């Protein structure tokens, strides 16, 4: 069980760093991150907060489609909030500014 938790946390960290670098280098983002980027730009909120809002909307849509609520759906709520907060933490802890195209491409890879 401990091994699974460590593996899960490693995977989440890897995903969050991927989101951080793809949004920071300004060379394009993944389709799932377009909604949070737009929300954070329009409403002047942090990217992590926008991620939380979008993921909670996705959960609500999932409930509407499935027409039921079970433990798997309920557990998505705290993990969505945790994920958004960890995205904000990553943006806070890693100062990232690059101006050259070459360095942006290197960080993207």
C-alpha positions in Angstrom: 0.0 0.0 0.0 2.8 2.4 0.9 4.5 1.6 -2.5 1.3 2.5 -4.3 0.9 5.8 -2.5 4.6 6.8 -3.2 4.1 5.8 -6.9 0.9 7.9 -7.0 2.6 10.9 -5.5 5.5 10.6 -7.9 3.1 10.4 -10.8 1.1 13.5 -9.6 4.4 15.4 -9.2 5.5 14.5 -12.7 2.2 15.6 -14.1 2.3 18.9 -12.2 5.8 19.6 -13.4 4.7 18.8 -16.9 1.9 21.3 -16.6 4.2 23.9 -15.1 6.8 23.7 -17.8 4.4 23.6 -20.8 2.5 26.6 -19.5 5.7 28.5 -18.5 7.6 28.3 -21.8 4.7 29.9 -23.8 5.1 27.4 -26.7 1.6 26.0 -26.4 -0.3 24.0 -23.9 -2.3 20.8 -23.8 -6.0 20.9 -24.6 -7.1 20.1 -21.0 -5.2 23.2 -19.7 -6.8 25.7 -22.1 -9.8 26.2 -19.9 -7.8 27.0 -16.7 -5.4 29.3 -18.6 -8.4 31.3 -20.0 -10.1 31.4 -16.6 -6.9 32.5 -14.9 -6.3 35.2 -17.5 -9.8 36.6 -17.6 -10.6 36.6 -13.9 -7.1 37.3 -12.7 -7.0 34.2 -10.4 -4.1 31.8 -10.0 -3.7 29.0 -12.4 -4.2 26.4 -9.7 -7.5 27.9 -8.6 -8.6 27.8 -12.2 -7.6 24.2 -12.4 -9.8 23.5 -9.3 -12.8 25.3 -10.8 -12.5 23.5 -14.1 -12.0 20.0 -12.6 -15.0 20.5 -10.2 -17.1 21.5 -13.3 -15.9 18.3 -14.9 -17.0 16.3 -11.9 -20.4 18.0 -11.9 -20.8 17.1 -15.6 -19.8 13.5 -14.9 -22.5 13.3 -12.2 -25.1 14.7 -14.6 -24.1 12.2 -17.3 -23.9 9.2 -15.0 -27.0 10.3 -13.0 -25.5 8.8 -9.9 -22.9 9.6 -7.2 -20.6 7.0 -5.8 -17.5 6.9 -3.7 -15.2 7.1 -6.8 -16.8 10.4 -7.8 -16.8 11.8 -4.3 -13.1 11.0 -3.9 -12.4 13.1 -7.0 -13.4 16.3 -5.1 -10.5 16.4 -2.6 -8.0 15.2 -5.1 -9.0 17.9 -7.6 -8.5 20.5 -4.9 -5.2 19.0 -3.9 -4.1 18.9 -7.5 -4.9 22.6 -8.0 -3.1 23.6 -4.8 -0.1 21.6 -5.8 0.0 23.4 -9.2 -0.1 26.7 -7.4 2.7 25.5 -5.1 4.8 24.5 -8.1 4.4 28.0 -9.7 5.2 29.6 -6.4 8.3 27.5 -5.6 9.9 27.4 -9.0 10.8 30.9 -10.4 10.9 30.5 -14.1 11.7 33.1 -16.6 13.3 32.5 -20.0 13.6 34.7 -22.9 15.4 32.8 -25.6 13.6 30.3 -27.8 16.3 27.7 -27.4 16.0 27.6 -23.6 12.2 27.4 -23.9 12.4 24.5 -26.2 15.0 22.8 -23.9 12.6 23.2 -20.9 9.7 21.9 -23.0 11.5 18.7 -23.9 
